[in-house]
Each structure stands twice: as C-alpha cells, then as structure tokens.
Amino acid sequence: MALVRDPCFWKRFSTAVHMDEESKAVNQGAHAKHDAASWLSRERRKSKRSIIWGCVIFLAVVLIIIVSVVLSWLAKNNWLQPRLDVTK
C-alpha cells in the first residue's frame, strides 16, 4: 500500500469528513444546535483571527522600526538638541 505524498491531503480529508458529518446532522434535524458549534465555522474563525493578529503584529513591528529609524536620523543630525540663540 502506497503512502499519501500530498502534505495537504490529511487536512483536506479531515475537512471533507467534518463537512459530511455536518450535512448529515442538518438532514437529521439537529440544524440549530449544530450551527452554533460547527467545527468548520470554528476553524474558519480561528484562521481569520490568526490572519488579523498577524497583520496587527506586522504593522506594529513596521511602525516601531520606522520610529526608531526616524529618531536615530534626527539624533545623528542633532535635531533633538536644544538650539542656543547666540545673538551678539
């Protein structure tokens, strides 16, 4: 017996099995209870939440890098030092 070589096979297989179980539950009349706790909808919410948090973290890191570069450039050009008004 040959092994499955596609690395995404088991993910697709598991999703297909769960979708089949959901469709059977809907056909049997357990529609209202099963929709609220659906495995597939929970997985989609987790995926969406992960993507959103990934974007937020990425933007925060980019913002920190930009601020640090700007502050270092200002310090290098002595823009952060108070100016002494010398009038003679």
NORMO-V973968 format. One record per pair of residues at least 12 apart in sequence whose ideal C-beta (glycine too) atoms are under 8 Angstrom apart, sorted by the first residue. I is the first residue (numbers start at 1). J is the second residue. D is the distance in Angstrom with one decimal. If there is no record, write none. Layout:
BEGIN
i: [I & I]
j: [J & J]
d: [D & D]
END
This chain:
BEGIN
i: [15 & 18 & 18 & 19 & 22 & 22 & 22 & 22]
j: [40 & 39 & 40 & 40 & 34 & 38 & 39 & 40]
d: [7.0 & 4.9 & 5.6 & 6.3 & 6.6 & 6.1 & 7.6 & 6.5]
END
